[in-house]
């Protein structure tokens, strides 16, 4: 129980000592930052897969070159809603 309390200390401090509106905005900022990090990781993974794996397949190499490889890079990220 003490470990759980130690891990949630920041949130308890915000709940007890900060104005609720400011605390809510800080929480929103934390969630937005973690979503942005997750989006970057998904896009980076799909780019690595497109450049290092799919591009080396003979059928893919014949049709997808240079800038045309971009849709192939973004395809795995589409289900997660991270395409921009």
N, C-alpha and C positions, 0 to 999 in steps of 0.2 A: 504494500500500500504506500509506503514511503517513496518508493521509486516512481510510482504513478504521480504522486503529488509533486515530486521534484521535476518531472517532465512537463507538468502542466502549470508550473509556477508563473510563467510569463502571462498566460491567459487569466490566471487567478488575480495576478497583480493588476492587469488591465481592467478586469471586472470590478475590482474593489476600489482602485485609486484614480482611475481616469474617467472623464466624462463619457457617458454612454455613446454619444455621437462620435466622438473622437476614437473611442475604442472600436466602434463598428467600422469606421473608415480604415483603421489599421488592419483589422481582420480582412476586410475586402482587399486591401493591398497585398497582404500575405497570400491570399488565395489566388489573386491575379498573377503574382510572381511565380507561384508554383505551377499554374496552368501554362504560363508562357514557357517555363523551363521544360515542361512535359511536351509541349508543341515542338520546341526546338529539338528535343531528343527524337521524337517521331520523324520529323523531317530529315534530320541527319542520318537516321538509320535507313530510311527509304532511299536517300541519295547514295549512301554507301552500297546498298543492295543493287541499285541500278547501275552504278559505275563499276563495281567490282565483281558482280555476279552475273546479272542479266546481260550486260554488254558483251560479255565473253562468250555467250551462247551464239552459235552460228546463225540461227534464224533471227535472233534479235539484232545482231550486229549488222545484218544486211538491210534492215529497215529503219533502225533508230541510230542516228548519228548526230553529234554536236548538239545544237539547240533543240533538235527534234527529240532528244532523250528526256527533256523536261517532263512531258506528260507521263512517261514511264517512271520517273522519279517521284512524281506526286501521287500516282495511283494508290500505293499502299497507305498513304496518309489520308485519303479521302474518307474512309469509313470513320475515322476519328474526328472528322470535321476540322482538320488543321490546314487544309489547302487555302492559300491566299490568292 
